[in-house]
Amino acid sequence: QDPQSPEAEQFRLTAGQIAEVPFGLSTSAAVLSHYGASANTVALFRRVDNDRRDLDMSNGDVDTKKLTRFIRMNELRLVTEYDPVTAIGVMQSSLQFNLLLITDKMSPKHRERMSKFRAAAELYKGKILFILLDSNLKSNERVVSYFQLKKSQLPALAIFYTPDHEHDVLTVDEISVERVQDFCNRFLQ
């Protein structure tokens, strides 16, 4: 509740390092009560799955490094890039449907694919978690092999239902909003 506390200072320093995430600081008892938060709590609100993650900062051992790690592990974006850090947030998402775009980020078509994939993600916000999986990362090879895909079959869309591990795969030359919608709707039905 003290805006000049060491915890608040660590929060401000972290906010300055992560420009793409909006930060807010409140000392209002009404705001804390509304969100059911205690003093010295960082609440991360995820619009993608309407979930929230809290970090208690009252024990004084949270620095910018730990706070940045907490945010990176738990943030989910409209399209979340899968890597060892974001895997935790992806696995803990309340959304039971995940759609992966498995592609080579170095491809000349990557920017265009991502634009269309993001546009489709807007249509399924709160229903399906959209994930980018870079096929060039060695750490992602297990995921690619899980869907029984070879590099020659990429790019591909893979949709996954977490409770029973049911999934479907579609290899694609081009990504379009309509193609993503058709694939998602077929699987959801």
Accessible surface in RSA format (square Angstrom, percent):
REM  Atomic radii and reference values for relative SASA: ProtOr
REM  Chains: A
REM  Algorithm: Lee & Richards
REM  Probe-radius: 1.40
REM  Slices: 20
REM RES _ NUM      All-atoms   Total-Side   Main-Chain    Non-polar    All polar
REM                ABS   REL    ABS   REL    ABS   REL    ABS   REL    ABS   REL
RES GLN A   1   112.30  62.8  84.23  61.6  28.06  66.8  31.25  66.5  81.05  61.5
RES ASP A   2    79.27  55.5  70.27  69.9   9.00  21.3  32.80  77.2  46.46  46.3
RES PRO A   3    56.54  41.2  55.64  50.7   0.90   3.3  56.54  46.7   0.00   0.0
RES GLN A   4   141.54  79.1 117.54  85.9  24.00  57.1  52.55 111.9  88.99  67.5
RES SER A   5    11.71   9.9  10.03  13.4   1.68   3.9  10.97  23.4   0.74   1.0
RES PRO A   6   101.91  74.3  94.53  86.2   7.38  26.8 101.70  84.0   0.21   1.3
RES GLU A   7    28.93  16.6  27.45  20.8   1.47   3.5   7.62  14.7  21.30  17.4
RES ALA A   8     8.32   7.6   4.27   6.6   4.04   9.2   7.77  10.9   0.54   1.4
RES GLU A   9    75.47  43.3  75.47  57.1   0.00   0.0  33.30  64.4  42.17  34.4
RES GLN A  10    45.57  25.5  45.57  33.3   0.00   0.0   6.62  14.1  38.95  29.5
RES PHE A  11    21.94  11.0  21.94  13.6   0.00   0.0  21.94  13.3   0.00   0.0
RES ARG A  12    91.02  38.2  81.31  41.4   9.71  23.1  60.84  83.1  30.18  18.3
RES LEU A  13    84.44  47.0  78.89  56.4   5.56  14.0  82.27  57.8   2.17   5.8
RES THR A  14     0.00   0.0   0.00   0.0   0.00   0.0   0.00   0.0   0.00   0.0
RES ALA A  15    27.20  25.0  18.30  28.2   8.90  20.2  18.61  26.2   8.59  22.8
RES GLY A  16    66.94  82.5   0.00   N/A  66.94  82.5  37.67 103.4  29.27  65.6
RES GLN A  17   119.02  66.6  84.63  61.9  34.39  81.9  39.57  84.2  79.46  60.3
RES ILE A  18     2.39   1.4   2.15   1.6   0.23   0.6   2.18   1.6   0.21   0.6
RES ALA A  19    97.94  90.1  63.83  98.5  34.11  77.6  71.21 100.3  26.74  70.8
RES GLU A  20    94.46  54.2  59.47  45.0  34.99  83.3  45.92  88.8  48.54  39.6
RES VAL A  21    21.72  14.3  17.30  15.7   4.42  10.7  17.70  15.4   4.02  10.9
RES PRO A  22   119.25  86.9  90.87  82.8  28.39 103.2 101.89  84.1  17.36 107.9
RES PHE A  23    57.49  28.8  17.64  10.9  39.85 103.7  23.27  14.1  34.21  97.9
RES GLY A  24    63.78  78.6   0.00   N/A  63.78  78.6  38.65 106.1  25.13  56.3
RES LEU A  25    87.90  49.0  51.60  36.9  36.30  91.3  52.69  37.0  35.21  94.7
RES SER A  26    49.14  41.5  26.44  35.3  22.69  52.3  27.65  58.9  21.49  30.1
RES THR A  27    62.13  44.2  45.82  46.4  16.32  38.9  13.31  17.9  48.82  73.8
RES SER A  28    47.11  39.8  36.14  48.2  10.97  25.3  35.08  74.7  12.03  16.9
RES ALA A  29    72.14  66.3  62.28  96.1   9.86  22.4  63.55  89.5   8.59  22.8
RES ALA A  30    76.11  70.0  60.18  92.9  15.93  36.2  69.14  97.4   6.96  18.4
RES VAL A  31    59.65  39.3  57.73  52.3   1.92   4.6  59.65  51.8   0.00   0.0
RES LEU A  32    30.00  16.7  29.32  21.0   0.68   1.7  29.82  20.9   0.17   0.5
RES SER A  33    87.66  74.1  62.36  83.2  25.30  58.3  34.78  74.1  52.88  74.1
RES HIS A  34   140.84  77.0 107.52  74.7  33.32  85.2  73.32  75.6  67.52  78.6
RES TYR A  35    97.11  45.3  88.25  50.2   8.86  23.0  49.37  37.1  47.74  58.9
RES GLY A  36    65.56  80.8   0.00   N/A  65.56  80.8  35.80  98.2  29.76  66.6
RES ALA A  37    21.16  19.5   6.87  10.6  14.29  32.5   9.94  14.0  11.22  29.7
RES SER A  38    72.32  61.1  59.41  79.3  12.91  29.7  52.19 111.1  20.13  28.2
RES ALA A  39    40.21  37.0  28.04  43.3  12.18  27.7  29.17  41.1  11.05  29.3
RES ASN A  40    51.41  35.5  34.88  33.7  16.53  39.8  10.05  24.2  41.35  40.0
RES THR A  41    34.65  24.6   7.47   7.6  27.17  64.8   5.41   7.3  29.24  44.2
RES VAL A  42    12.70   8.4  10.22   9.2   2.48   6.0  12.70  11.0   0.00   0.0
RES ALA A  43    30.56  28.1   9.90  15.3  20.66  47.0   9.90  13.9  20.66  54.7
RES LEU A  44    18.81  10.5  17.49  12.5   1.32   3.3  18.81  13.2   0.00   0.0
RES PHE A  45   105.44  52.7  83.86  51.9  21.58  56.2  83.86  50.8  21.58  61.8
RES ARG A  46     6.63   2.8   1.42   0.7   5.21  12.4   4.62   6.3   2.01   1.2
RES ARG A  47   187.36  78.7 179.13  91.3   8.23  19.6  68.17  93.2 119.19  72.2
RES VAL A  48    10.49   6.9  10.49   9.5   0.00   0.0  10.49   9.1   0.00   0.0
RES ASP A  49     7.44   5.2   0.00   0.0   7.44  17.6   0.00   0.0   7.44   7.4
RES ASN A  50   126.82  87.5  91.65  88.6  35.17  84.7  33.91  81.6  92.91  89.8
RES ASP A  51    36.95  25.9  30.53  30.4   6.42  15.2   5.32  12.5  31.63  31.5
RES ARG A  52    65.50  27.5  51.52  26.3  13.98  33.3  30.47  41.6  35.03  21.2
RES ARG A  53    45.92  19.3  43.32  22.1   2.60   6.2  24.36  33.3  21.56  13.1
RES ASP A  54    74.96  52.5  45.53  45.3  29.43  69.6  21.95  51.7  53.01  52.9
RES LEU A  55    39.84  22.2  38.70  27.7   1.14   2.9  39.84  28.0   0.00   0.0
RES ASP A  56    84.96  59.5  73.63  73.3  11.33  26.8  34.25  80.6  50.72  50.6
RES MET A  57     4.56   2.4   4.54   3.0   0.02   0.0   0.01   0.0   4.56   6.0
RES SER A  58    66.60  56.3  41.67  55.6  24.93  57.4  25.85  55.0  40.75  57.1
RES ASN A  59   113.18  78.0  75.28  72.7  37.90  91.3  44.46 107.0  68.71  66.4
RES GLY A  60    52.00  64.1   0.00   N/A  52.00  64.1  20.32  55.8  31.68  70.9
RES ASP A  61    79.76  55.9  64.97  64.7  14.79  35.0  40.23  94.7  39.53  39.4
RES VAL A  62    14.89   9.8   7.47   6.8   7.42  17.9   7.93   6.9   6.96  18.9
RES ASP A  63    61.84  43.3  61.75  61.5   0.09   0.2  25.92  61.0  35.92  35.8
RES THR A  64    27.69  19.7  27.57  28.0   0.12   0.3   2.72   3.7  24.97  37.7
RES LYS A  65   166.22  81.1 157.26  96.5   8.96  21.3 106.97  96.3  59.25  63.1
RES LYS A  66   103.03  50.3  97.18  59.6   5.85  13.9  72.19  65.0  30.84  32.9
RES LEU A  67     0.00   0.0   0.00   0.0   0.00   0.0   0.00   0.0   0.00   0.0
RES THR A  68    35.39  25.2  35.39  35.9   0.00   0.0  34.78  46.7   0.61   0.9
RES ARG A  69   132.24  55.5 127.19  64.8   5.05  12.0  51.52  70.4  80.72  48.9
RES PHE A  70    23.22  11.6  19.89  12.3   3.33   8.7  22.80  13.8   0.42   1.2
RES ILE A  71     2.79   1.6   2.79   2.1   0.00   0.0   2.79   2.0   0.00   0.0
RES ARG A  72    64.65  27.1  64.65  33.0   0.00   0.0  29.18  39.9  35.47  21.5
RES MET A  73    38.02  19.7  38.02  25.2   0.00   0.0  34.78  29.6   3.24   4.3
RES ASN A  74     8.39   5.8   8.39   8.1   0.00   0.0   0.00   0.0   8.39   8.1
RES GLU A  75    16.29   9.4  15.48  11.7   0.81   1.9   8.91  17.2   7.38   6.0
RES LEU A  76    12.00   6.7   0.02   0.0  11.98  30.1   0.02   0.0  11.98  32.2
RES ARG A  77    96.78  40.6  91.79  46.8   4.99  11.9  47.27  64.6  49.50  30.0
RES LEU A  78    42.55  23.7  35.79  25.6   6.76  17.0  35.79  25.1   6.76  18.2
RES VAL A  79    11.78   7.8   1.04   0.9  10.74  25.9   1.04   0.9  10.74  29.1
RES THR A  80     2.95   2.1   2.94   3.0   0.01   0.0   2.95   4.0   0.00   0.0
RES GLU A  81    55.21  31.7  50.11  37.9   5.10  12.2  21.38  41.4  33.83  27.6
RES TYR A  82    32.68  15.3  32.68  18.6   0.00   0.0  15.54  11.7  17.14  21.1
RES ASP A  83    41.19  28.8  41.14  40.9   0.05   0.1  11.15  26.2  30.04  30.0
RES PRO A  84    91.80  66.9  72.47  66.1  19.33  70.3  80.41  66.4  11.39  70.8
RES VAL A  85    55.84  36.7  53.97  48.9   1.87   4.5  55.84  48.5   0.00   0.0
RES THR A  86    17.46  12.4  17.32  17.6   0.14   0.3  17.38  23.3   0.09   0.1
RES ALA A  87    16.38  15.1  16.34  25.2   0.04   0.1  16.38  23.1   0.00   0.0
RES ILE A  88    59.52  33.9  56.57  42.1   2.95   7.1  59.52  42.9   0.00   0.0
RES GLY A  89     0.06   0.1   0.00   N/A   0.06   0.1   0.06   0.2   0.00   0.0
RES VAL A  90     8.23   5.4   3.93   3.6   4.30  10.4   3.93   3.4   4.30  11.7
RES MET A  91   137.22  71.1 105.52  69.8  31.70  75.5  81.59  69.4  55.63  73.7
RES GLN A  92    94.44  52.8  77.01  56.3  17.43  41.5  32.06  68.2  62.38  47.3
RES SER A  93    16.94  14.3   0.46   0.6  16.48  38.0   0.46   1.0  16.48  23.1
RES SER A  94    70.01  59.2  41.52  55.4  28.50  65.6  45.88  97.7  24.14  33.8
RES LEU A  95    18.29  10.2  13.17   9.4   5.12  12.9  14.59  10.2   3.70  10.0
RES GLN A  96    86.67  48.5  83.07  60.7   3.60   8.6  17.66  37.6  69.01  52.3
RES PHE A  97    46.95  23.5  46.95  29.1   0.00   0.0  46.95  28.5   0.00   0.0
RES ASN A  98    12.28   8.5  12.28  11.9   0.00   0.0   0.29   0.7  11.99  11.6
RES LEU A  99     0.00   0.0   0.00   0.0   0.00   0.0   0.00   0.0   0.00   0.0
RES LEU A 100    12.33   6.9  12.33   8.8   0.00   0.0  12.33   8.7   0.00   0.0
RES LEU A 101     0.00   0.0   0.00   0.0   0.00   0.0   0.00   0.0   0.00   0.0
RES ILE A 102     0.00   0.0   0.00   0.0   0.00   0.0   0.00   0.0   0.00   0.0
RES THR A 103     0.44   0.3   0.24   0.2   0.19   0.5   0.19   0.3   0.24   0.4
RES ASP A 104    51.69  36.2  50.20  50.0   1.49   3.5  17.88  42.1  33.81  33.7
RES LYS A 105    69.05  33.7  56.27  34.5  12.79  30.4  22.29  20.1  46.76  49.8
RES MET A 106   154.06  79.8 127.41  84.3  26.65  63.5 100.67  85.6  53.40  70.7
RES SER A 107    23.07  19.5  13.38  17.9   9.69  22.3  11.64  24.8  11.42  16.0
RES PRO A 108   137.48 100.2  97.93  89.3  39.56 143.8 111.33  91.9  26.15 162.5
RES LYS A 109    93.26  45.5  91.43  56.1   1.84   4.4  57.82  52.0  35.44  37.8
RES HIS A 110    28.85  15.8  28.85  20.1   0.00   0.0  21.54  22.2   7.31   8.5
RES ARG A 111   205.59  86.3 199.07 101.5   6.52  15.5  78.68 107.5 126.91  76.9
RES GLU A 112    87.11  50.0  79.70  60.3   7.41  17.7  37.54  72.6  49.57  40.5
RES ARG A 113    19.76   8.3  19.04   9.7   0.72   1.7   4.04   5.5  15.72   9.5
RES MET A 114    10.49   5.4  10.49   6.9   0.00   0.0  10.49   8.9   0.00   0.0
RES SER A 115    68.47  57.9  58.11  77.6  10.36  23.9  28.41  60.5  40.06  56.1
RES LYS A 116    70.88  34.6  69.85  42.9   1.04   2.5  41.90  37.7  28.98  30.9
RES PHE A 117     0.00   0.0   0.00   0.0   0.00   0.0   0.00   0.0   0.00   0.0
RES ARG A 118   113.87  47.8 113.59  57.9   0.28   0.7  36.02  49.2  77.84  47.2
RES ALA A 119    45.68  42.0  34.33  53.0  11.36  25.8  41.27  58.1   4.41  11.7
RES ALA A 120     0.00   0.0   0.00   0.0   0.00   0.0   0.00   0.0   0.00   0.0
RES ALA A 121     1.79   1.6   0.67   1.0   1.12   2.5   0.67   0.9   1.12   3.0
RES GLU A 122    94.30  54.1  79.36  60.0  14.94  35.6  32.75  63.3  61.55  50.3
RES LEU A 123    91.28  50.8  68.55  49.0  22.73  57.1  73.04  51.3  18.24  49.1
RES TYR A 124    13.04   6.1  13.01   7.4   0.03   0.1  11.21   8.4   1.83   2.3
RES LYS A 125    97.00  47.3  75.03  46.0  21.96  52.3  34.05  30.6  62.95  67.1
RES GLY A 126    29.74  36.7   0.00   N/A  29.74  36.7   8.55  23.5  21.19  47.5
RES LYS A 127   127.21  62.1 118.24  72.5   8.98  21.4  75.86  68.3  51.35  54.7
RES ILE A 128     2.45   1.4   0.00   0.0   2.45   5.9   0.00   0.0   2.45   6.7
RES LEU A 129     0.00   0.0   0.00   0.0   0.00   0.0   0.00   0.0   0.00   0.0
RES PHE A 130     1.23   0.6   0.90   0.6   0.33   0.9   0.90   0.5   0.33   0.9
RES ILE A 131     3.15   1.8   3.15   2.3   0.00   0.0   3.15   2.3   0.00   0.0
RES LEU A 132     7.74   4.3   7.74   5.5   0.00   0.0   7.74   5.4   0.00   0.0
RES LEU A 133     0.15   0.1   0.15   0.1   0.00   0.0   0.15   0.1   0.00   0.0
RES ASP A 134     8.56   6.0   8.56   8.5   0.00   0.0   0.00   0.0   8.56   8.5
RES SER A 135     7.40   6.3   3.90   5.2   3.50   8.1   0.60   1.3   6.80   9.5
RES ASN A 136    67.72  46.7  40.44  39.1  27.28  65.7  21.74  52.3  45.99  44.4
RES LEU A 137    67.14  37.4  65.78  47.1   1.36   3.4  66.98  47.0   0.17   0.5
RES LYS A 138   160.54  78.3 147.50  90.5  13.04  31.1 113.11 101.8  47.43  50.5
RES SER A 139    66.60  56.3  33.09  44.2  33.51  77.2  41.79  89.0  24.80  34.7
RES ASN A 140     1.58   1.1   1.52   1.5   0.05   0.1   0.48   1.2   1.09   1.1
RES GLU A 141    84.98  48.8  80.05  60.6   4.93  11.7  33.05  63.9  51.94  42.4
RES ARG A 142   204.75  86.0 198.57 101.2   6.19  14.7  76.21 104.2 128.55  77.9
RES VAL A 143    31.88  21.0  29.95  27.1   1.93   4.7  31.88  27.7   0.00   0.0
RES VAL A 144    14.21   9.4  14.21  12.9   0.00   0.0  14.21  12.4   0.00   0.0
RES SER A 145    71.27  60.2  58.56  78.2  12.71  29.3  44.99  95.8  26.28  36.8
RES TYR A 146   104.24  48.7  86.54  49.2  17.70  46.1  87.92  66.1  16.32  20.1
RES PHE A 147    12.89   6.4   5.62   3.5   7.27  18.9   5.82   3.5   7.07  20.2
RES GLN A 148   156.41  87.5 132.49  96.8  23.92  57.0  45.09  96.0 111.32  84.4
RES LEU A 149    15.22   8.5   4.23   3.0  10.99  27.6   4.32   3.0  10.90  29.3
RES LYS A 150   144.39  70.4 139.33  85.5   5.06  12.1  96.37  86.7  48.02  51.2
RES LYS A 151   124.05  60.5 107.62  66.0  16.43  39.1  89.95  81.0  34.10  36.3
RES SER A 152   104.67  88.4  62.11  82.9  42.56  98.0  59.51 126.7  45.16  63.3
RES GLN A 153    74.42  41.6  63.62  46.5  10.80  25.7  25.83  55.0  48.59  36.9
RES LEU A 154    31.44  17.5   8.31   5.9  23.13  58.2   8.90   6.2  22.54  60.7
RES PRO A 155    16.06  11.7  15.74  14.4   0.31   1.1  15.79  13.0   0.27   1.7
RES ALA A 156     0.00   0.0   0.00   0.0   0.00   0.0   0.00   0.0   0.00   0.0
RES LEU A 157     0.07   0.0   0.07   0.1   0.00   0.0   0.07   0.0   0.00   0.0
RES ALA A 158     0.00   0.0   0.00   0.0   0.00   0.0   0.00   0.0   0.00   0.0
RES ILE A 159     0.00   0.0   0.00   0.0   0.00   0.0   0.00   0.0   0.00   0.0
RES PHE A 160    28.87  14.4  28.87  17.9   0.00   0.0  28.87  17.5   0.00   0.0
RES TYR A 161    56.45  26.4  56.45  32.1   0.00   0.0  24.74  18.6  31.71  39.1
RES THR A 162    49.73  35.4  41.54  42.1   8.19  19.5  34.93  46.9  14.80  22.4
RES PRO A 163    72.06  52.5  32.72  29.8  39.34 143.0  44.52  36.8  27.54 171.2
RES ASP A 164    84.90  59.5  59.97  59.7  24.93  58.9  39.15  92.2  45.74  45.6
RES HIS A 165   112.11  61.3 106.27  73.9   5.84  14.9  75.03  77.3  37.08  43.2
RES GLU A 166    98.41  56.5  89.72  67.9   8.69  20.7  34.58  66.9  63.83  52.1
RES HIS A 167    73.36  40.1  51.25  35.6  22.11  56.6  32.21  33.2  41.15  47.9
RES ASP A 168    59.74  41.8  56.77  56.5   2.97   7.0  10.86  25.6  48.88  48.7
RES VAL A 169    43.29  28.5  21.21  19.2  22.08  53.2  21.21  18.4  22.08  59.9
RES LEU A 170    51.37  28.6  49.81  35.6   1.56   3.9  51.37  36.1   0.00   0.0
RES THR A 171    69.12  49.2  52.44  53.2  16.67  39.7  20.69  27.8  48.42  73.2
RES VAL A 172     7.71   5.1   0.47   0.4   7.23  17.4   4.45   3.9   3.26   8.8
RES ASP A 173   118.59  83.1 111.18 110.7   7.40  17.5  29.59  69.6  89.00  88.8
RES GLU A 174    73.18  42.0  72.59  54.9   0.59   1.4  51.90 100.4  21.28  17.4
RES ILE A 175     3.16   1.8   0.08   0.1   3.07   7.4   0.08   0.1   3.07   8.3
RES SER A 176    35.78  30.2  35.62  47.5   0.16   0.4  27.73  59.0   8.05  11.3
RES VAL A 177    34.51  22.7  33.19  30.0   1.32   3.2  33.19  28.8   1.32   3.6
RES GLU A 178   112.58  64.6 111.60  84.4   0.98   2.3  57.76 111.7  54.82  44.8
RES ARG A 179   100.31  42.1  94.70  48.3   5.61  13.4  18.02  24.6  82.29  49.9
RES VAL A 180     0.02   0.0   0.02   0.0   0.00   0.0   0.02   0.0   0.00   0.0
RES GLN A 181    58.32  32.6  58.32  42.6   0.00   0.0   3.90   8.3  54.42  41.3
RES ASP A 182    84.02  58.9  80.61  80.2   3.41   8.1  18.51  43.6  65.51  65.3
RES PHE A 183     2.19   1.1   1.56   1.0   0.64   1.7   1.56   0.9   0.64   1.8
RES CYS A 184     0.00   0.0   0.00   0.0   0.00   0.0   0.00   0.0   0.00   0.0
RES ASN A 185    60.25  41.5  59.17  57.2   1.08   2.6  16.89  40.6  43.36  41.9
RES ARG A 186   143.15  60.1 126.45  64.5  16.70  39.8  72.24  98.7  70.92  43.0
RES PHE A 187    34.07  17.0  12.13   7.5  21.94  57.1  18.51  11.2  15.56  44.5
RES LEU A 188    66.68  37.1  37.18  26.6  29.50  74.2  37.68  26.5  29.01  78.1
RES GLN A 189   182.92 102.3 118.29  86.4  64.63 153.9  60.30 128.4 122.62  93.0
END  Absolute sums over single chains surface
CHAIN  1 A    10665.1       8615.6       2049.5       5729.1       4936.0
END  Absolute sums over all chains
TOTAL         10665.1       8615.6       2049.5       5729.1       4936.0
